[in-house]
Amino acid sequence: MQPIKNLKSKEVVPGITGYYAHGDKHTFGYVEIKKGSVVPEHRHVHEQITYVIEGQLNMTIGGEFCPLTPGMYHIIPSNMPHGAVAITDCKVIDTFSPVREDYQ
């Protein structure tokens, strides 16, 4: 056991830094996002759950606008196109199943 921020960080895209722990079947991430950062629309085989701890993250998931504020979450199905824009600085939990091998 260790604090999540003791893990090696990964810059997902400019302004977005994640700290990822990996089990056998899923990945857990604590993500810090700077205001104005953009995650371009993309898709992946992993089912993803995004939970906002702090800030406002405007996501577009499958063409649907999904503004997320503290305490809100969204489940993103496998291969669903999605992207995001940080309206404020954000702290987010992202989980993925299966494991995000590209985040190890």
C-alpha positions in Angstrom: 0.0 0.0 0.0 1.1 3.5 -0.8 -0.3 6.9 -1.6 -1.5 7.0 -5.2 0.7 10.0 -6.0 3.8 8.0 -5.1 3.2 6.1 -8.3 5.0 7.2 -11.5 2.9 9.9 -13.2 1.7 9.7 -16.8 0.9 12.7 -18.9 -2.1 11.5 -20.9 -2.2 14.7 -23.0 -0.8 18.2 -22.2 -2.4 19.4 -18.9 -3.6 16.0 -17.9 -1.6 13.9 -15.4 -2.6 10.6 -14.2 -1.4 8.2 -11.5 -2.5 4.6 -12.3 -2.7 1.4 -10.2 -3.3 -1.8 -12.0 -4.9 -5.0 -10.9 -5.4 -8.2 -12.8 -8.6 -7.1 -14.4 -8.9 -3.3 -14.1 -7.0 0.0 -13.8 -7.7 2.7 -11.2 -6.5 6.2 -11.9 -6.3 9.5 -10.0 -6.1 12.3 -12.6 -5.3 16.0 -12.2 -6.6 18.1 -15.1 -5.6 21.8 -15.7 -8.3 24.3 -16.7 -8.7 24.5 -20.4 -7.1 21.0 -21.1 -8.7 19.0 -23.9 -9.0 15.3 -24.3 -9.6 14.9 -28.1 -12.4 12.5 -29.0 -11.2 8.9 -29.0 -12.4 5.4 -28.2 -10.8 2.3 -26.7 -11.8 -1.3 -25.9 -11.9 -0.5 -22.2 -15.1 0.2 -20.3 -14.4 3.4 -18.4 -16.0 5.1 -15.4 -15.1 8.7 -14.8 -16.0 10.3 -11.3 -15.3 14.0 -10.6 -13.9 14.8 -7.2 -13.3 18.5 -7.9 -14.0 20.9 -10.7 -16.1 20.9 -13.8 -15.3 18.5 -16.7 -17.5 18.8 -19.8 -17.5 15.5 -21.6 -19.1 14.5 -24.9 -19.9 10.7 -24.9 -21.4 9.1 -27.9 -22.3 12.6 -29.2 -24.2 13.5 -26.0 -23.0 16.5 -24.0 -22.3 15.4 -20.4 -21.2 18.2 -18.0 -19.8 16.6 -14.8 -19.3 18.4 -11.5 -18.2 17.1 -8.1 -19.9 13.9 -7.1 -21.0 13.1 -10.6 -19.9 10.1 -12.7 -20.4 8.6 -16.1 -20.0 5.1 -17.4 -18.4 5.0 -20.9 -19.0 1.7 -22.7 -16.3 -0.1 -24.6 -15.5 1.5 -28.0 -17.8 4.5 -27.3 -16.4 7.8 -28.8 -15.7 10.3 -26.0 -13.7 13.5 -25.3 -13.6 16.2 -22.6 -12.7 19.8 -21.9 -11.8 21.0 -18.4 -13.8 24.1 -17.5 -11.9 24.5 -14.2 -8.9 22.7 -12.7 -10.2 19.2 -11.9 -9.5 16.1 -9.9 -11.0 12.9 -11.3 -11.1 9.2 -10.7 -10.9 7.1 -13.9 -11.3 3.3 -13.8 -10.9 1.0 -16.8 -11.6 -2.6 -17.5 -9.7 -4.5 -18.8 -6.4 -3.2 -17.6 -5.0 -0.2 -19.5 -1.7 -1.9 -20.6 -0.7 1.4 -22.3 -0.8 3.2 -19.0 1.6 0.9 -17.2 
